[in-house]
């Protein structure tokens, strides 16, 4: 098989065309429920064929979605009410993903209401094998984080190890919600919230939750607006849990030496979010 990464490929690449808003043009998996609605609008020479087609499709969909281990949706707009790419339809598909270990939802323009719709559509105990969830470069804030973390109380993603919410405007309130989740072991190994407009209040909440977090849990909170007090608290908590390590200083590093440092980081975050929303990011 030929390499497909942009850096290594030696063949003419096929690039998805974008939609009118600049996002990647792609549809979510069609679930049996969605297929039933589509078939209801079709005419068959023999009416009995409809049930046969649906039964075969349901068997195939369960076999495919039930065995997939990685899903990457980068730059795909997840719009509430969209007939093909709404958060509700994504949740419907994820309920079949029993073997899914890695899920990337990057630059999908998910706002608070979109995350709430996605969370509401997930069944109790869904995504039993999920280990890594990346929802970076989206538009949701503290309410969206609350909806996302709320699914953990329903047994969703019980094996989650890594959660990345970087480049989302969650602020101190969102960081406090994540701190509560950390204290219950979600995620168990790593939480990344770089460039999320978090200040001292959010950093201290995270620091206070680390003792109760998973044994190997680490937090990366670079490029926020955390002051010296918040950096010191988070650094002390990381060192108390894992011992002194150079990486801990990097994990709490901020760009705040000059008066215009934070506006620069904020502008960089907005720019990176636009790039992710364009679908031009490759993993």
Secondary structure, DSSP 8 states (H G I E B T S, - for coil): ----STTT--S------B-TTS-B-------HHHHHHHHHT---SSTTHHHHHHHHHHHHHHHHHTT--EEEEES----TT-SSS-HHHHHHHHTT-TT--EEEEES----HHHHHHHHHHS-TT--TT--EEE--S----HHHHHHHHHGGGGTTTTT--EEE--SS--HHHHHHHHHHHHHTTSSSSEEE-TTS---HHHHHHHHHHHTTS-TT-EEE--SS---HHHHHHHHHHHHHHH-S-HHHHHHT----SSTTHHHHHHHHHHHHHHHHHTT----
